[in-house]
Amino acid sequence: EADLVILAGVPCDLRLDYGRHINHQAKIVSINLSRDELYLNRKPTQGILADPGTFLMDLCKGGKQNKWKSWHQILKIRDQKIELDHG
């Protein structure tokens, strides 16, 4: 269901089934220190050659967290349902 996927420090390799399970309509942002892994197997919409952890921490500093509150609640409910189903 995702319309945006952020690959932070992981390439589209065997672990991600070469990106085949990512919605083909989704925008992909790949953040990686390796230029080769940045574009491996599936070209991202946006490739960022940088340290993923530092990039994401800097990104969080500039955003308004309340803007995403309802979305976070939906994700929290889904996670709780998964835990109950598998718990």
Contact map, one row per residue, 1 for C-alpha under 8 A:
111000000000000000000010000000000000000000000000000000000000000000000000000000000000000
111110000000000000000110010000000000000000000000000000000000000000000000000000000000000
111110000000000000000010111000000000000000000000000000000000000000000000000000000000000
011111000000000000000000011110000000000000000000000000000000000000000000000000000000000
011111100000000000000100011110000000000000000000000000000000000000000000000000000000000
000111110000000000000000000111100000000000000000000000000000000000000000000000000000000
000011111110000000000000000111100000000000000000000000000000000000000000000000000000000
000001111100000000000000000001110000000000000000000110000000000000000000000000000000000
000000111110000000000000000001111000000000000000001100000000000000000000000000000000000
000000111111000000000000000000010000100000000000000000000000000000000000000000000000000
000000101111100100000000000001000000111100000000000000000000000000000000000000000000000
000000000111111111100000000000000000100111000000000000000000000000000000000000000000000
000000000011111111100000000000000000000110000000000000000000000000000000000000000000000
000000000001111111000000000000000000000000000000000000000000000000000000000000000000000
000000000001111111000000000000000000000000000000000000000000000000000000000000000000000
000000000011111111111000000000000000000000000000000000000000000000000000000000000000000
000000000001111111111000000000000000000000000000000000000000000000000000000000000000000
000000000001111111110000000000000000000011000000000000000000000000000000000000000000000
000000000001100111111100000000000000000011000000000000000000000000000000000000000000000
000000000000000111111110000000000000000000000000000000000000000000000000000000000000000
000000000000000110111110000000000000000000000000000000000000000000000000000000000000000
010010000000000000111111010000000000000000000000000000000000000000000000000000000000000
111000000000000000011111110000000000000000000000000000000000000000000000000000000000000
000000000000000000000111110000000000000000000000000000000000000000000000000000000000000
001000000000000000000011111000000000000000000000000000000000000000000000000000000000000
011110000000000000000111111100000000000000000000000000000000000000000000000000000000000
001110000000000000000000111110000000000000011000000000000000000000000000000000000000000
000111100000000000000000011111000000000000011100000000000000000000000000000000000000000
000111100000000000000000001111100000000000011111000000000000000000000000000000000000000
000001111010000000000000000111110000011000010111000000000000000000000000000000000000000
000001111000000000000000000011111000010000000011111100100000000000000000000000000000000
000000011100000000000000000001111110110000000001111100000000000000000000000000000000000
000000001000000000000000000000111110010000000000111100000000000000000000000000000000000
000000000000000000000000000000011111110000000000100000000000000000000000000000000000000
000000000000000000000000000000011111111000000000100000000000000000000000000000000000000
000000000000000000000000000000000111111100000000000000000000000000000000000000000000000
000000000111000000000000000000010111111100000000000000000000000000000000000000000000000
000000000010000000000000000001111111111100010011100000000000000000000000000000000000000
000000000010000000000000000001000011111111110010000000000000000000000000000000000000000
000000000011100000000000000000000001111111100000000000000000000000000000000000000000000
000000000001100001100000000000000000001111100000000000000000000000000000000000000000000
000000000001000001100000000000000000001111110000000000000000000000000000000000000000000
000000000000000000000000000000000000001111111000000000000000000000000000000000000000000
000000000000000000000000001111000000011001111110000000000000000000000000000000000000000
000000000000000000000000001110000000000000111110000000000000000000000000000000000000000
000000000000000000000000000111000000000000011111000000000000000000000000000000000000000
000000000000000000000000000011100000011000011111100000000000000000000000000000000000000
000000000000000000000000000011110000010000000111110000000000000000000000000000000000000
000000000000000000000000000000111110010000000011111000000000000000000000000000000000000
000000000000000000000000000000111000000000000001111101100000000000000000000000000000000
000000001000000000000000000000111000000000000000111111100000000000000000000000000000000
000000011000000000000000000000111000000000000000011111110000000000000000000000000000000
000000010000000000000000000000000000000000000000001111111000000000000000000000000000000
000000000000000000000000000000000000000000000000011111111100000000000000000000000000000
000000000000000000000000000000100000000000000000011111111110000000000000000000000000000
000000000000000000000000000000000000000000000000000111111111000000000000000000000000000
000000000000000000000000000000000000000000000000000011111111100000000000000000000000000
000000000000000000000000000000000000000000000000000001111111110000000000000000000000000
000000000000000000000000000000000000000000000000000000111111111000000000000000000000000
000000000000000000000000000000000000000000000000000000011111111000000000000000000000000
000000000000000000000000000000000000000000000000000000001111111000000000000000000000000
000000000000000000000000000000000000000000000000000000000111111100000000000000000000000
000000000000000000000000000000000000000000000000000000000011111110000000000000000000000
000000000000000000000000000000000000000000000000000000000000011111110000000000000000000
000000000000000000000000000000000000000000000000000000000000001111111000000000000000000
000000000000000000000000000000000000000000000000000000000000000111111000000000000000000
000000000000000000000000000000000000000000000000000000000000000111111100000000000000000
000000000000000000000000000000000000000000000000000000000000000111111111000000000000000
000000000000000000000000000000000000000000000000000000000000000011111111100000000000000
000000000000000000000000000000000000000000000000000000000000000000111111110000000000000
000000000000000000000000000000000000000000000000000000000000000000011111111000000000000
000000000000000000000000000000000000000000000000000000000000000000011111111100000000000
000000000000000000000000000000000000000000000000000000000000000000001111111110000000000
000000000000000000000000000000000000000000000000000000000000000000000111111111000000000
000000000000000000000000000000000000000000000000000000000000000000000011111111100000000
000000000000000000000000000000000000000000000000000000000000000000000001111111110000000
000000000000000000000000000000000000000000000000000000000000000000000000111111111000000
000000000000000000000000000000000000000000000000000000000000000000000000011111111100000
000000000000000000000000000000000000000000000000000000000000000000000000001111111110000
000000000000000000000000000000000000000000000000000000000000000000000000000111111111000
000000000000000000000000000000000000000000000000000000000000000000000000000011111111100
000000000000000000000000000000000000000000000000000000000000000000000000000001111111110
000000000000000000000000000000000000000000000000000000000000000000000000000000111111111
000000000000000000000000000000000000000000000000000000000000000000000000000000011111111
000000000000000000000000000000000000000000000000000000000000000000000000000000001111111
000000000000000000000000000000000000000000000000000000000000000000000000000000000111111
000000000000000000000000000000000000000000000000000000000000000000000000000000000011111
